[in-house]
Amino acid sequence: MQLLTPKDRRHLGLLVAFRTSVGFLDLLMAAAFYLLFLLLQGHPLPAAAHLLSGYSFVKLAAITIAITLLRALAEIFSATALARNTSRLHLDLLGRLLQGYRMLRWESFVARNQSELASIAINTSREAAEYYHRLIELIAASITTLAMTSALFYSSPKAAVLLLLMAAGFYALHRWGLRARLRRAADAKEGALKAANRAVYELLRCAREIRVYGNSKFFEDKTQQEVLRFSRANLRVGLLPLISRTVTDQGIMIVFLIVLIAAFLAGADTGPLVSMLVFFFIITRRMLPLLGQISFIAGQMEDSYANVLVVAHELKECKADKIQGQAPVPSGDEAPIQCADLSFGYSESNDLLRAIDLKIGAGEIVAIRGASGSGKSTLLCLLAGLIEARNGEVKPGTQAIAYVPQEIALLDASVYENVVFGDNSISLERIYRSLSIAGLFDFIATLPEGIETRVGDNGTLLSGGQRQRLGLARAIYRQPELLLLDEATSALDPATESQVLENIRSLGCAVVLATHRTLDPSLVIRTATLQDSQLLEHTHAHQ
């Protein structure tokens, strides 16, 4: 319950009451049919139904029809409300997880498996929401069963004991005969589904090598075997509940026939007995499946509760390890960025960067050079505000900061969607200008659909250099005053790289470029080299 908001808890209580009302309407409907059959056979109504005394058969039949229709509507509307609540709760948990991951310290975020985080956010949160769906059904089914059991004992203790013994037998059959098999089948289905997904993913991911080596049959056969395993497991999961329900339904019919035969052979008056059996039949047709449902739901809840714990743990971890403090407020200085006595290390005992002093003015292009692992990318992350310094401070002079990482992450969408990247103020003029500065306009113009052309999964339809230039266009579109480039031109040839940097220089923004290369001195105002955690600077003059 701690995972739910106060509003969620109120919804849970209301839904329990709504779902329970369906069971009470079942009970009321059974009583109405009982009285209707008594009148039909000419028997007087019992004393407990004195409020209906004097009612004609037609009037009582109309009431019974109204109760039946009301019960059907209650079933539909309560099930719809429950499904909507589950969907809403899933979206709420998903949103809280995504917000928590967004607020994680960058070091913690990149240390986590991104695929695992995506699975928790989408799948685990859905299973956690399903847990509360099952909890509502379990509580409602338990209350309904208790009410129906009380009604059975009130009407006929002996018959109630007989039916409860029968219910216990069906429950035992489900609990110990089918539930364990159902769980094993569900586990097999889950494992087979994962294996099938993995086989299909490998078949598609390795398509180039598979075509070259000509061994597609091996991978296709492997995929078909895994899909066949999943189909068989899925069939078992679907059949076992059907068998349980069929045994329960037909068992009720057999018991009622046995009771009728026994009463006939004993020469008893079967009129009131038939009316009572109708009452029992309607109740047990609802109650016995509820008993099986309670057992089944309880088993499902054992599994789904683990997902609730996972979501709760993730939210707790996100809260404990979230970004501390607020984002730096622009200082208003003319320099787009400066840092003083900046130090950072991924461990307490070792500083990757130490005592960094750097001030970059508008229009300056500063190249940060150094060996792999010297801290170039880390310095850019500090300047971008992705990570927090251990000592010293970063003073941004602007909020208009754009960052292009080493590995460009592209959307499986069109060129223009990758450029605007969620920006609502879409401007075609800015899109084309950004593509032109990034040196990509001429290529895009040759495509049949132009900027509407899709780039594929993470830009697989583009070359490495085109992917980098599309990432540059995305950053340029934001009209930055500070542009941070982390090896953002490494896939370009020297001539194209020089042209793109020349275009970027025309923007007039401050640029910090981390690179392994020695750049054209005419394009760079300053070069700073990271060596032994220190930043050593020397200056280039513009032509």
N, C-alpha and C positions, 0 to 999 in steps of 0.2 A: 504493500500500500504506500510505502514511502516513495516509490517511483512515480506515483500518480499525483497530479495536482488536485487541490480541493474541488475544482470543477469536475475533474475526471471521476472522483469518488462519488460526487452527487449523481453523475450520469450512471455510474455503476449501480447505485441503489435504486434509481428510477427504472432502469432496465430489468433488474431482478424482479421488481414489483410488476412490471409490464409482462415479462415472460411467465411469471407465476400466475397472473390473471388468466392466461390461456388454460392452465391446468384446472383452475377453479371453474372455468366455463365448461370444461370437459365434465367435471363433477356435476355441475348444474344440468348439463345436457343429458347425462345418464339418468339423473333423478326425474327429469321431464319425460324421458322415454319410458321409464318405469311406471309413472303415473298414467301415461297415455295408454300403455298396454293393459293396465288394470281397468281403465274405463272401457277399452275396446272389448274386454272379456266380461264386462258387466259387474265387476267387483267394486266395492266402495273404496274411496281413497283413505289412506291411513290417517290417524289423528294428527300426525306431524304436518300434514298438508292441509290443515283446516282453512288456511287462507284461500285455497283454491276450491273449496267446497262450493258446489253449485255451478262450477264451470262446465260448459258442454265440451264434448269431445273435439268439436271443430275449433273452439276457442283455445283449448289446451294444445291442440295440434299447431295452431298458429303461433303460440308462445314458443313451442318446441322448435319450430322452423326459425323463429327470430333468434333464439339462443344459438342454434346451429350456425346461422349466418354470422352472428356476432363473433362466435368462436373462430370461424374461418377468417374474418377480417382481422381479429386480434392476432391470429397466428401470422398473417401476412405482414401486418404493420409492425409487430414486435420483432419479427425476424429481420425486416428491412432496417428498423432502427438499430438493432444490434449490429448488423453488417456495417451500417454507416458509422456507428461509434467505433468499431474496430478499425475501419479505414482512417477515421479521424485520429485515433490514438496512434496508429502506425505513422501517419504523417507528423504527428507531434513528436514522437520518439525520434524519428528520422531527422527532423529539424533540430532537435536538441543535440543529437550526436554530431551532425554536421557543424553546428555552431561551436560545439566543444572542440572538435578537431581543428576548426578554423582558428580558435583561440589558443591552441597548444603552442608552447614554445617551439620555434622552428627546429631546434636540435632534436627535440623529442618527436616531432612530426616526421622528419625525414628518417628517423631511426626505425619507424614502424613500417610494416609491410603495407603498401598502399592497396593491394588487392584484398588483403584481410580487412582493412578499414572499410573498404567499399562493401564487402560482404556483410560486415557487422551492421553498417548503416542501412543497407537495403533488406537483407534476409533475416538477420538476427532480430532487428527491430520489428519486422513483420511477425515473426514467431512469438516475440514477447507480447505484441498486441493480441495475437491469437490466444495467449494464455488467459487474458482477462475475458475474452469472448467465452472461453471454456469455463472460466470461473463463474460467470453469470449463469450459464446453462446448468452448471453443476448445482449451484444454490437453488435455482428455480426448480430443477428436477427433484431435488431432495425435499423441498417444501411441498411440492405437488404430490409426491409419493407418500409423504407423511399424512397429508390431508385425505388422500384416497384410501389409505390403509385404515384410518380412523372411521371413514364412511363405511367401509366394508365390515368392520367389527360392529359398528352400530346397527347395520341392517341384518347381519347374520354371522355371528361369531364362528360357527362351525364351518360354513362355507368360506369365510375369510381365512381361517387356519389352513384349509385345503389349498386355497389359491396361493397363500403365502408360502406354503411348502413347495408348490409348483414353481413359484417365482424364485425361491431359493435354489431350486434345482437348475433353472435356466441361468441364474446368476453364476452358480458354480461352474456350469458348462462354459459360460463366456469367460469367467475370471481365470479358470485354470485350463480350460480346453482350447480357447480361441485367442485369448489376449496375448499369451506368450508367443504364439505363432504369428499373430498380427504384428507384434513388435519386431520379431525377427524379419518378417516380410518388409516392414517399413524401413528397417535398417539396411536390408539388402537393396531395396529400391533406392535409398539415398546414396549408397555406395555405388550402385550401378549407374545412377544419373551422373554422379561426379566423374566416373570413369568414362562414360559416353561423351560428356562435355569436353573432357580433356583430350579424348581421341579425335573429336571433330576439330577442336582448336589446333591440335598439332598438325592435322591434315591440312588445314587452311594456312597456318603460319609457315609451314615448311614447303609450301606449294612450289616455290622456285626450284629447290633442290630435288624434290620428288619428281618434277617434270624432267629435269636434266638426267637424273639417274634412272628414270623409267621404272620405278618400283611403287607406282601408285596402288597396285593391287594389294600389296602387303598392308598398307595403311587403310585402304578401303575395307578389306576383310576384317581388320582389327576393329574398325569403327562399327561395322555391322554386328560383330560379335558382342560388343559392349551395348549397343542399342537393343539387341535381342535379349540380353540379360536384363536390361531395364524393363523391357516390355513384359517379360515373364514375372518379374517382381511386382510390377504395377498391376498385373492381372491378379496375383495372389492378394494384394492389398485391397483390391476391389471386391473379390469374391468372398473373403472371410466374413466381413460384416453382413453381406447378403445371406450367407448360410446361417449366421446367428439369428438374423431377423426372420428368416423363413421358418426355422425351427420353432422360434417363439410363437409366431402367428399360428402355425398349424397345430402346435401343441395346445394352444387355447381352444381351438375348435374341437380337438379330440376330447379334451376334458369336459367341455360342455355337452358333447354328445353322450359321453359316458354317464354324466349326471342325469340327463334326460332319460336314457335307457333304464337306469336304476330306478328313477321315480316311476316310470311306466310299469316296470315289472313289479314294483311294490304296491301298485294300485293307488298311488297318491294323486291328489288333485293337482294337475299340472298347470292350471290357470295361473295362480299366484307365482308358482315356480318359474313359469316361462317369463313372467314380468320381472322377477328377481334376476333370472339369468340374463335378461337383456341389460339390466342395470349393471350386473357384474361384467358382462361381456364388454360394454362400452368402457368401463373403468379399466379393466385388465388389458384391453387392447391398447390403452394409453400407458398404464402403469408398468406392465412387464417390459416394453421397450425402454421405458424410463430407467428401470433397474439396470438393463444392459448398457444404456447410455451413460449412466452414472459410473459404472465400472470402466467403460471405454474412455470417457472423458478424464477420469482420474488417472488412467494410464497415460493419456496424451499430456496431461498437465505435468506429470513427472518429468517428461522430456522438455516441454516448453518452458517450465520454470527455470531450467538452466539458462535459457536465453534471456529471461528477465534478469537473472543474476549477472549475466555478461553485460547487458545494457547498463545496469546500475553501476557495475564496476568501471565501465568505460567512462560514464559521466562523472564518477568520483575521481578517476585518474585525470580526466580533462580539467576538472575544477582545481585539483591539487597542483597540476603542472601547467597552468595557463600562463599566458603572457602577463607579466606584472607591470602595473602602471599604465599610463596612457601613451599614445603615440606622440613623439616629439612635436611640439608646436613650432611652426616656422618662425625663425628669429626675426625675419624682416631685413636681415643684412643683404647687401648687394650680392655676396657670394652665395651661389645656389647650395653649396655644401661645404662644411668644414668640420674637422674633428681635432681634438686636442688630447694628447697624452692617452691615446686609445690603446687598450690592451684586451686581448681575448685569447682563451684557450678552451679546448674541449675537455680538458681535465684540469684539476686544481694544481697539479704539479708541473704543468708544462704550458707555457704561453706560446701560441702559434704566432700571435702578433703582439708587439711590445712597444709602448710609447710612440704610437703613430701620430704625427702632426701633419695635417694636410688641409689646404685651403684651395678651392677651385673656383675661379671666377667665371662669369658669363662669357660664353664663346670660347672658352679654353677646351682643348682636347688633351687629356692626360692619359698616357699609356702606362699601365702597371705591368711590369715584366717580372719574371722570376721562374724558378724551377717548379716542376709539378709538386704539389703539396706544400708550397711555400706560403700559401694563405691568400692568393689573389682573389679566389671566389669568396672566401670568408670575408675579406675586406669589403667587397662589393655588397655582400649580404648585410654587413654592418651599416654601410652607407644607405642601403635601401630600407633599413629598419626591420629586416626579417629576423635578425637576432640582436640580442642586447649585449653591450660591452661589459666586461668584468670591471674595468676601470676606465676612467675618462668618459668623454661624451661625444656624441655626434650632434652637430647643430645644422639641421637643414634650413636653408633660406627660402624654401618653396615647398609646396605640396605637389607640384607638377613634376613628379618623378616617374620615369619609365625604366623598366629593367628587362633585359634580354638575356636569359640564362644560356648555359652551354648547350643543353638539350632542349630544343624547342618542342613544346607540347602543343599540338594542333588539334582542333576539333574535327570530328568526322562530319564536316559541313562544307559550305561553299567558301570561296576565297573571301568574299566580302564579310561573311560571318566571322571568319578567323581574324580579319583586320579590325572590325569594330569590337569584337570580343565582349559582347554584353553591353556596350555603350548604347544608351537609348537615343542619343542625339546623332542619328545617322546622317552623314553628309557624303554624297557621292563625290563631290569635289575633293574633300579631304581624303577619301579612300584612294582616288586616282593619284592624287599628289603624293600620298604616302607610298604607294606602289612604285611611283616614278623615282622618288628619292632612294628607295631600297633597290632600284635597278631591276624591278620585276614587271614593270608596266608593259614593255614590248612583248614579253613572253605571254602574259595574261591576254593581251590583245589578239594573239594567234589562236586562242582556245575558242571552240565553237560557241560556248555559253559565257565566255568572258569571265567576269567576277562572280557569276552564278555557278561556275564550275566547282564541283565537289573535289576535295583534295584527298579523300580516302581516310582510312583508319590511321590517325596520327600522321597524315601527310604522305602515305605510302605511294601515292600517284605522282609525287614530286621528287626531284633529286635532292641530295643533301644541301647543296647551295641554295636551291629554290626554297627549301623549308626554312633555312636561316634567314633569307631575305624576306620571307613572309612574316617571320617573327619580328624582324626589324620594322617592317611596315606597320605591324600592330603597335609597336612602341611609338613610332613616329606619329601615328594617327592621334595619339593622346596629346600632341603638341607640348612635349615636355620642356621644362627649363633645365632639368638634369637628366641625362641619358646614361644609363649604366649598361655596358656591353661586356658580357663575360664570354670571351672566346666566340663572340657572335658572328665573326667573319672567317672562322677557321676553315670552312669548307669552300671558300671562294678562292679563285686563282688571284695572284698578286694584282693583275691589272684591274679585275672587277672589284677587288677589295679597295684599291686606291680610289676608284671612281665612286664607290658607295660612300667611303669616308669623306671624300670631297663634297658629295651631295649633303651629307649630314652636317658638315662644317657650315654649309650655307644656312642652316637653320638658326645658327647663332646661340644654340644652347650649350651648356657645359656638358662635356662628355668624358666619362672615365671608361677606359678600354683595357680590360685584362687580356693579355696576349702572350704567346710564346715567341712571336715573330718580331723581327726588327722592321719597324714600319718606315715608310717614306718620311724623312725629316720635314719635308714641306707640309705634311699634314698634321704633325704633332707639335704642340707647344712645349710640353714637358714630358719627360720619361722618368718614371720612378721605378726603381728596382727593389724587390723584396729580397733581403738577404739576412740570414740569421735573425729573423723576426723584426728587423729594422727596415725602414723605408728610406732608401738612398736616392736622392733626386739629382737629375741634371736637366738642363733646359735646351730645347731646340728653338731655333729662330724661324719664324714664318718666312717664306719667300715673298 
